[in-house]
Amino acid sequence: MPHPFVIAICLGVLLLLGIWEHLSRDRARRLLPIRIHVNGTRGKSTVTRLIWGALHEAGIPAMAKTTGTAARLILPDGSERPVRRLAPPSIREQLWLLRRARRAGARAVVAECMAIQPELQGVSERDMVGATIGVITNVRLDHTDVMGQTLDEIAESLANTTPVGGTLVVGGSRSLSVFVRRAARLGCRVVEAMPDDAVSHAGSRWEQANCSVALAVTRELGIPDVVALEGMRKARPDPGAVREQHVSVGGRRVRVVDATAANDPESLALLLGGAEAPRDDNDSGSAGDPAGQCDAGRLIAVYNHRDDRGTRLLAFADHCRDIQNAARFVVTGDRPSRSVMRRVRLRRGPRPVRFVPRGRLGPALEDLLRAQPAVSGIVFCGNTKGLDVRSVLGAPLV
């Protein structure tokens, strides 16, 4: 058993480290008058990049960090660095971001929320970022195992990043009242980002929705629209943005959509132009409207499954008509349990469902295309991690 003196020294060291971290955070906050914390179900990385682009164009030195498909640090000069980790991701990165932004001479920091658990979202905002402007991109049915089973329950979880005494920008959401109630308790002002004519030229409806959220933020900062929109136009797309093109697979040219970053049924439905896609919510983080004309009955849908995201497959099977109606549905990645696959097959009715290991996915898709002459496209969805669509197809997507 350690000597009491050794224990006392260790406790003292931990106390001093805690005090140092607290003082370092407070100093960084004082020197970073603009602190923007971006939360939401979809589109966080894209909106983070759009806001950074507008700040950069306005001449405001800014640093941003995205935590989407591939975590990136965006420096004030516009260069990017991958976020290298020696341990699993931790919300303590937000403190590191504040300190690094201060040392780089930034006046603004844009931090994508990296927490899923509601309590950690609150810690990230309250004890770390301390945002002057909070952002909720949208509210979608995802992470239901930790954030809630309904949209309002998920909104309550996302509302944990509401800034005390600041401003909360909320993308058009059916759960707006949830954020209004939370903001009232915290002395926070709510701004609803509705579709805006100023971004009507931005491209697809999803691009416009993301730009509308970012534009609502830049207006709060007093950046002229013409400057903000030019900066957004120049912003680099996130690595997780939807990619598509026509590719030769199995001797046929088919349209392939990599929507693996659209991790909830509603976002996929919006991307594929599904009838159930509502018009009062926000974007999935796509960079365009690649699959707007897809007919689910002529699609092969490939779902990349992860054991640690088990409820997501059930959500897609239960709520996404494009999955229910696809000509073929292929599950790859981690093998789902028999009960999960039984439920997926129940939702699909007579339409085939098949599990294919990732290593055999390419040849399996070629065989399906040869056997299904009416199929005109393949959509990859579910989860990005562990699935390299480029290697499966033997061709890059742009």
Rosetta blueprint (number, residue, H / E / L):
1 M L
2 P L
3 H L
4 P H
5 F H
6 V H
7 I H
8 A H
9 I H
10 C H
11 L H
12 G H
13 V H
14 L H
15 L H
16 L H
17 L H
18 G H
19 I H
20 W H
21 E H
22 H H
23 L H
24 S H
25 R H
26 D H
27 R H
28 A H
29 R H
30 R H
31 L H
32 L L
33 P L
34 I E
35 R E
36 I E
37 H E
38 V E
39 N E
40 G L
41 T L
42 R L
43 G L
44 K H
45 S H
46 T H
47 V H
48 T H
49 R H
50 L H
51 I H
52 W H
53 G H
54 A H
55 L H
56 H H
57 E H
58 A L
59 G L
60 I L
61 P L
62 A E
63 M E
64 A E
65 K E
66 T E
67 T L
68 G L
69 T L
70 A L
71 A L
72 R E
73 L E
74 I E
75 L L
76 P L
77 D L
78 G L
79 S L
80 E E
81 R E
82 P E
83 V L
84 R L
85 R L
86 L L
87 A L
88 P L
89 P L
90 S L
91 I L
92 R L
93 E H
94 Q H
95 L H
96 W H
97 L H
98 L H
99 R H
100 R H
101 A H
102 R H
103 R H
104 A L
105 G L
106 A L
107 R L
108 A E
109 V E
110 V E
111 A E
112 E E
113 C L
114 M L
115 A L
116 I L
117 Q L
118 P H
119 E H
120 L H
121 Q H
122 G H
123 V H
124 S H
125 E H
126 R H
127 D H
128 M H
129 V H
130 G L
131 A L
132 T L
133 I E
134 G E
135 V E
136 I E
137 T L
138 N L
139 V L
140 R L
141 L L
142 D L
143 H L
144 T H
145 D H
146 V H
147 M H
148 G L
149 Q L
150 T L
151 L H
152 D H
153 E H
154 I H
155 A H
156 E H
157 S H
158 L H
159 A H
160 N H
161 T H
162 T L
163 P L
164 V L
165 G L
166 G L
167 T E
168 L E
169 V E
170 V E
171 G E
172 G L
173 S L
174 R L
175 S L
176 L H
177 S H
178 V H
179 F H
180 V H
181 R H
182 R H
183 A H
184 A H
185 R H
186 L H
187 G L
188 C L
189 R E
190 V E
191 V E
192 E E
193 A E
194 M L
195 P L
196 D L
197 D H
198 A H
199 V H
200 S L
201 H L
202 A L
203 G L
204 S L
205 R H
206 W H
207 E H
208 Q H
209 A H
210 N H
211 C H
212 S H
213 V H
214 A H
215 L H
216 A H
217 V H
218 T H
219 R H
220 E H
221 L L
222 G L
223 I L
224 P L
225 D H
226 V H
227 V H
228 A H
229 L H
230 E H
231 G H
232 M H
233 R H
234 K H
235 A L
236 R L
237 P L
238 D L
239 P L
240 G L
241 A L
242 V L
243 R E
244 E E
245 Q E
246 H E
247 V E
248 S E
249 V E
250 G L
251 G L
252 R E
253 R E
254 V E
255 R E
256 V E
257 V E
258 D E
259 A L
260 T L
261 A L
262 A L
263 N L
264 D L
265 P H
266 E H
267 S H
268 L H
269 A H
270 L H
271 L H
272 L L
273 G L
274 G L
275 A L
276 E L
277 A L
278 P L
279 R L
280 D L
281 D L
282 N L
283 D L
284 S L
285 G L
286 S L
287 A L
288 G L
289 D L
290 P L
291 A L
292 G L
293 Q L
294 C L
295 D L
296 A H
297 G H
298 R H
299 L E
300 I E
301 A E
302 V E
303 Y E
304 N E
305 H E
306 R L
307 D H
308 D H
309 R H
310 G H
311 T H
312 R H
313 L H
314 L H
315 A H
316 F H
317 A H
318 D H
319 H H
320 C L
321 R H
322 D H
323 I H
324 Q H
325 N H
326 A L
327 A L
328 R E
329 F E
330 V E
331 V E
332 T E
333 G E
334 D L
335 R L
336 P L
337 S L
338 R H
339 S H
340 V H
341 M H
342 R H
343 R H
344 V H
345 R H
346 L H
347 R H
348 R H
349 G L
350 P L
351 R L
352 P L
353 V E
354 R E
355 F E
356 V L
357 P L
358 R H
359 G H
360 R H
361 L H
362 G H
363 P H
364 A H
365 L H
366 E H
367 D H
368 L H
369 L H
370 R H
371 A H
372 Q L
373 P L
374 A L
375 V L
376 S L
377 G E
378 I E
379 V E
380 F E
381 C E
382 G L
383 N L
384 T L
385 K L
386 G L
387 L L
388 D L
389 V H
390 R H
391 S H
392 V H
393 L H
394 G L
395 A L
396 P L
397 L L
398 V L
